């Protein structure tokens, strides 16, 4: 069944994308003749010179590929690049077709990625790339390009239906994934300090003390993880996922290590999936055990339309602290959602909303958190990718705590508003073993009704991230 669906998808994609541009659509005045040796099968014609226009070369190359005269096609296509961008894309596309016939799938993938680096809006190239990723079993990469290609409003109905079927095949077969990120992250306020001086009035006059100063640190961030799903049937899976995150700073007291593991059942259908399972994590701060948890979660994903997809997660995590058990032990009940909408083949937005209720033994630390984020991502010409995301977090604590305010000790219930502004840049043409360098700048500004809890900070992170 899988191979029948896949072959049907590939045949429709082939018919749709057999030519990226029509040579007749290019102005003949821009079609400058190219001088080259005469191409002929079976005899020596090295002394014969002919003049062909790029359009003529492309037409001859297409006929040669159709007749499986691959050596002739390569002579025509590898002579020199064309100055007209539409014709050059067609030339590269046909070279990729030759490589596919020769079984050089990785070489064809590199050409398609090269084309998208300069022209990210070509849906037919994304479909061909998805086709090759499916053949290689790179299901997550295929999923990425299929979803972007599906947003092309000019796709024939038969192609749209075929892509929807292919996405179901991808969802059924993407049973493993691995990711790895590494990078440097300078932070100009690693301890989230306010700095300044606080004072109280006593019978003996003002008594003051200094708040901690801001500390700068440079960290090396390393995160990696993977998941594997045991296929129990066409629709049921047993999912396992492990994530490791580690930050090592030049000031060891800020070192952070986090491990998490998830296991549970997953059900897949044509437009979505549902996962229910157990979650666990362990965290160490400055190489000392800090907290641990064992909980449950339910994840759902659903494709509403060809442009709109969403996911919702519900979770309950009893949490235990090693050094603060008497005040911080408790549980977290949460809800998070993520909705993405693709405007076209290269631009999309992401909306995130989260709600968390944390209960603790000491009610001073119990709180309710609401978060909102709106991200915008775009693949730009020449391989550049940009992602912008402003976000805001509202945190309201339940219990009152003693703080210094207006030169006296008072009891206050803390209320915080934390705003973050993040922007990431990368260039997918700079690709090393499937990873691209990414530069991310984040500015954080926290307001609070307790002025000592306010702070601002900037972080600049340089990482290598998985490139699709």
C-alpha positions in Angstrom: 0.0 0.0 0.0 2.8 2.4 0.9 4.7 1.9 -2.3 1.5 2.3 -4.4 0.8 5.6 -2.7 4.4 6.8 -3.1 4.6 5.8 -6.7 1.3 7.6 -7.5 2.6 10.7 -5.7 5.9 10.6 -7.6 4.2 10.2 -11.0 1.9 13.2 -10.4 4.8 15.3 -9.2 6.8 14.3 -12.3 4.1 15.4 -14.6 3.6 18.7 -12.7 7.3 19.6 -12.4 8.8 18.1 -15.6 9.8 21.7 -16.5 10.5 24.5 -14.1 10.1 27.3 -16.7 9.0 27.2 -20.3 11.8 28.3 -22.6 9.2 30.1 -24.7 8.3 32.4 -21.8 11.8 34.0 -21.9 12.4 37.0 -24.1 14.2 35.9 -27.2 16.3 39.1 -27.1 17.9 37.8 -23.9 18.6 34.4 -25.5 22.3 35.0 -26.4 23.8 32.3 -28.6 26.4 30.0 -27.0 29.3 28.7 -29.1 30.1 25.0 -28.5 31.3 21.9 -30.2 28.8 20.0 -32.3 27.1 17.3 -30.3 26.6 14.0 -32.2 26.5 10.4 -31.2 29.0 7.8 -32.5 31.5 9.9 -34.5 34.3 12.3 -33.9 33.1 15.9 -34.4 35.6 17.7 -32.2 36.5 20.1 -35.0 32.9 21.1 -35.8 31.7 24.2 -34.1 28.0 25.2 -33.8 26.2 28.1 -32.2 23.1 27.4 -30.1 21.0 29.7 -28.0 20.3 28.7 -24.4 16.7 27.9 -25.2 17.9 25.5 -28.0 20.4 23.9 -25.6 17.7 23.3 -23.0 15.3 21.8 -25.6 18.1 19.5 -27.0 19.0 18.5 -23.4 15.4 17.6 -22.6 15.2 15.4 -25.7 18.5 13.8 -24.8 17.3 13.0 -21.2 14.0 11.7 -22.6 15.9 9.3 -24.9 18.4 8.4 -22.1 21.3 10.0 -24.0 22.8 11.2 -20.7 26.3 11.9 -22.0 24.9 14.2 -24.6 22.7 15.9 -22.1 25.7 16.5 -19.8 27.8 18.0 -22.6 25.0 20.4 -23.4 24.2 21.3 -19.8 27.7 21.5 -18.3 29.2 23.8 -20.9 28.6 27.1 -18.9 26.0 28.8 -16.8 23.3 31.0 -18.3 23.0 34.7 -17.5 19.2 34.7 -17.5 18.1 33.4 -14.0 15.0 31.5 -15.3 17.1 29.7 -17.9 19.9 29.0 -15.4 17.4 27.4 -13.0 16.1 25.2 -15.8 19.6 24.2 -16.6 20.3 23.2 -13.0 17.0 21.4 -12.8 17.8 19.3 -15.9 21.3 18.4 -14.5 19.5 17.2 -11.4 17.3 15.0 -13.6 20.4 13.5 -15.1 21.8 12.7 -11.7 18.6 11.1 -10.5 18.6 8.8 -13.6 22.2 7.9 -12.8 21.3 7.2 -9.2 23.2 10.1 -7.8 20.4 11.2 -5.4 22.6 13.2 -3.0 24.0 15.2 -5.9 20.5 16.0 -7.1 19.4 17.0 -3.6 22.3 19.5 -3.4 21.3 21.0 -6.7 17.7 21.4 -5.6 18.8 23.0 -2.4 21.1 25.3 -4.3 18.2 26.4 -6.5 16.0 27.1 -3.4 18.8 29.1 -1.9 18.4 31.6 -4.7 14.7 31.2 -5.5 12.8 29.8 -2.4 9.4 30.3 -3.9 9.5 27.6 -6.6 7.0 25.0 -5.4 8.0 22.4 -8.1 11.6 22.3 -6.7 10.3 21.7 -3.2 8.2 18.9 -4.4 11.1 17.3 -6.2 13.2 17.7 -3.1 10.5 16.1 -1.0 10.3 13.3 -3.4 14.0 12.5 -3.1 13.9 12.9 0.7 11.0 10.3 0.8 13.1 7.9 -1.3 16.0 8.3 1.1 13.7 7.9 4.2 14.4 11.5 5.4 10.8 11.9 6.5 11.1 15.1 8.6 12.8 16.9 5.8 10.2 15.7 3.3 7.4 16.9 5.6 9.0 20.4 5.8 9.1 20.9 2.0 5.8 19.2 1.3 4.0 21.6 3.7 5.5 24.7 2.2 4.9 23.5 -1.4 1.2 22.8 -0.6 0.7 26.5 0.1 1.2 27.4 -3.6 -2.2 28.6 -4.8 -1.4 27.7 -8.4 -1.1 23.9 -7.7 -3.5 21.8 -9.7 -6.1 20.0 -7.6 -4.7 16.6 -8.5 -1.2 17.7 -7.2 -2.8 19.1 -3.9 -4.5 15.8 -3.3 -1.3 13.9 -4.1 0.6 16.0 -1.6 -2.0 15.5 1.1 -1.7 11.7 0.5 2.1 12.0 0.7 1.9 13.9 4.0 0.0 10.9 5.4 2.7 8.5 4.1 5.3 10.8 5.8 3.4 10.8 9.1 3.2 7.0 9.0 6.9 6.6 8.3 8.8 9.3 10.1 9.6 7.0 13.0 12.9 8.5 14.0 14.7 11.8 14.2 17.9 13.1 15.7 19.0 16.7 16.3 22.2 18.3 17.5 22.9 22.0 18.3 26.1 23.5 19.6 27.1 27.1 20.0 28.5 29.9 22.1 26.2 32.2 24.1 27.5 35.4 25.8 25.1 36.8 28.4 25.4 40.3 29.9 23.2 39.5 32.9 23.5 35.8 33.6 22.2 36.1 37.2 19.1 38.2 36.2 20.2 40.9 38.6 18.6 44.3 39.2 21.6 45.9 40.9 21.2 49.1 43.0 20.6 49.7 46.7 17.6 49.1 49.0 17.1 50.8 52.3 14.8 50.6 55.4 14.2 53.2 58.0 15.1 52.1 61.5 15.1 54.0 64.9 18.8 54.4 64.3 18.5 55.8 60.8 18.7 54.3 57.3 20.0 50.8 57.0 21.0 49.9 53.4 22.4 47.0 51.5 23.5 46.6 47.9 21.6 44.2 45.5 23.7 41.8 43.5 25.5 43.4 40.5 24.9 42.1 37.0 27.4 39.4 36.0 28.6 38.7 32.5 29.4 35.2 31.3 30.1 33.3 28.2 28.5 29.9 27.8 29.0 26.9 25.6 25.5 25.4 24.9 25.1 21.9 23.7 21.8 20.2 23.1 21.0 16.9 21.4 18.2 14.4 21.3 16.3 11.9 19.3 13.2 9.9 19.2 12.3 6.5 17.8 8.9 5.1 17.3 8.3 1.3 17.2 5.7 0.6 14.6 3.0 -1.6 16.2 0.5 -1.3 13.3 -0.3 1.1 10.4 -1.7 3.6 12.9 -0.2 2.8 16.3 3.3 3.5 17.5 5.4 3.3 20.8 7.3 6.5 21.0 10.5 7.1 22.9 12.3 10.5 23.1 15.5 11.6 24.9 16.7 15.2 25.2 20.0 16.4 26.7 20.7 20.1 27.3 23.9 21.4 28.8 25.3 24.9 29.3 28.8 25.3 30.5 29.9 28.8 31.5 33.3 30.4 32.4 31.7 30.9 35.8 30.9 27.4 37.0 28.1 28.4 39.4 25.9 28.9 36.3 26.5 25.6 34.7 23.2 23.8 33.9 22.5 20.2 32.8 19.0 18.9 31.9 17.9 15.4 30.9 14.4 14.4 29.8 12.8 11.2 28.6 9.3 10.5 27.2 7.6 7.2 26.4 4.1 6.4 25.4 1.6 5.4 22.7 0.9 7.4 19.5 -2.0 7.1 17.2 -1.7 8.4 13.6 -4.4 9.2 11.0 -4.5 11.0 7.7 -4.6 14.6 9.1 -3.2 14.3 12.6 -1.8 12.3 15.5 -2.3 11.9 19.2 0.3 10.9 21.8 -0.2 9.9 25.4 2.6 9.0 27.7 4.9 9.4 30.7 7.4 12.2 31.0 10.5 12.5 33.3 13.4 14.9 33.8 16.4 15.5 36.0 18.2 18.8 36.4 21.6 19.8 37.8 22.6 23.4 38.6 26.4 24.1 39.1 26.9 20.3 39.1 24.6 19.8 42.0 21.2 17.9 41.9 18.5 20.5 41.7 15.1 19.1 40.7 13.3 16.0 39.2 9.9 15.1 38.0 7.7 12.3 36.7 4.5 13.2 35.0 2.1 12.6 32.1 1.2 14.4 28.9 -1.1 14.3 26.0 0.0 15.8 22.6 -2.2 16.3 19.6 -1.3 17.6 16.1 -3.8 18.4 13.3 -3.7 19.8 9.8 -6.8 22.1 9.5 -6.1 23.3 6.0 -3.2 23.1 3.5 -1.8 26.3 5.1 -2.9 26.0 8.8 -1.6 23.4 11.2 -1.8 23.2 15.0 -0.7 21.3 18.0 -1.9 21.2 21.6 -0.2 19.7 24.6 -1.7 19.0 28.1 0.6 17.9 30.9 0.8 17.3 34.7 4.2 17.1 36.3 4.7 16.6 40.1 8.1 18.2 40.8 10.6 17.7 43.6 13.5 19.8 44.6 16.7 18.6 46.3 17.5 21.6 48.4 14.1 23.4 48.6 11.8 20.5 49.3 9.9 22.2 52.2 8.9 25.2 50.1 9.1 24.4 46.4 7.9 20.8 46.1 4.6 20.6 44.3 3.2 20.1 40.8 2.7 21.9 37.5 -0.5 21.6 35.4 -0.1 23.1 32.0 -1.5 23.7 28.5 0.5 24.8 25.5 -0.5 25.3 21.9 1.2 26.2 18.6 -0.5 27.2 15.3 1.4 27.8 12.1 0.1 29.4 9.0 2.1 29.4 5.7 1.4 32.5 3.5 3.2 30.9 0.6 6.1 28.6 -0.3 8.7 30.6 1.7 6.9 32.7 4.4 4.9 31.6 7.5 3.8 32.8 10.9 3.6 30.9 14.2 1.3 31.7 17.2 2.0 30.2 20.6 -0.1 30.3 23.7 0.6 28.6 27.0 -1.0 28.4 30.5 0.6 26.9 33.5 -0.5 26.5 37.1 2.3 25.7 39.6 1.4 24.6 43.1 4.0 24.6 45.9 4.1 23.7 49.6 4.8 27.3 50.4 2.0 29.4 48.7 4.4 32.3 48.3 5.9 30.6 45.3 2.7 29.1 43.8 1.9 31.0 40.6 -0.1 31.2 37.4 1.7 31.8 34.2 0.3 32.9 30.8 2.5 33.2 27.7 1.9 34.5 24.2 4.3 34.6 21.2 4.0 35.5 17.6 6.8 34.4 15.2 7.5 35.2 11.6 9.8 33.1 9.4 10.9 33.6 5.9 13.3 31.9 3.5 15.0 34.7 1.5 17.0 34.6 -1.8 20.7 33.6 -1.7 20.0 31.0 1.1 19.2 33.4 3.9 16.6 32.6 6.5 15.2 34.9 9.2 12.9 34.3 12.1 11.5 37.0 14.4 9.6 36.3 17.6 8.3 38.7 20.2 6.8 37.1 23.3 5.3 38.1 26.6 4.9 36.1 29.9 2.5 37.2 32.7 3.3 35.6 36.1 1.0 36.1 39.1 2.0 34.6 42.5 -0.6 33.5 45.0 1.0 34.2 48.3 2.5 37.3 49.8 6.1 37.7 50.7 8.1 40.2 52.7 10.0 42.8 50.6 11.5 46.2 51.1 9.3 49.0 49.7 9.3 52.7 50.5 11.9 52.3 53.2 10.0 49.6 55.1 9.2 45.9 55.2 5.9 45.2 53.6 4.0 42.1 52.5 3.3 41.9 48.7 2.0 39.5 46.2 4.4 39.4 43.2 3.2 40.2 39.7 5.6 40.1 36.8 5.5 40.8 33.1 8.5 39.4 31.1 8.9 40.5 27.5 11.3 38.9 25.0 12.3 39.9 21.5 14.3 37.4 19.5 15.7 37.4 16.0 17.6 34.6 14.2 19.6 34.7 11.0 21.1 31.8 9.1 22.2 30.9 5.7 21.4 27.4 4.4 24.0 27.6 1.7 26.5 27.4 4.5 25.8 23.7 5.2 28.0 21.3 7.0 26.8 17.7 7.3 23.2 19.0 7.2 23.7 21.7 9.8 23.8 25.5 9.2 25.3 28.3 11.4 22.6 30.4 13.1 23.0 33.7 14.9 20.3 34.5 17.5 19.9 37.7 19.5 17.5 37.9 22.4 16.6 40.9 24.5 14.7 40.2 27.8 12.9 42.9 29.8 11.2 42.0 33.1 8.8 44.4 34.9 7.5 43.7 38.3 5.5 45.3 41.1 8.5 44.4 43.3 11.2 46.6 41.9 14.0 44.3 43.1 12.8 41.6 40.8 13.1 43.7 37.7 15.9 43.2 35.2 16.9 43.4 31.6 19.5 41.4 29.7 20.8 40.6 26.2 22.1 37.3 24.9 23.8 36.5 21.6 23.9 32.9 20.6 25.8 31.3 17.8 24.8 27.7 17.0 24.8 25.1 14.4 21.2 23.9 13.7 19.7 21.2 11.6 19.0 22.5 8.2 16.0 21.3 6.1 
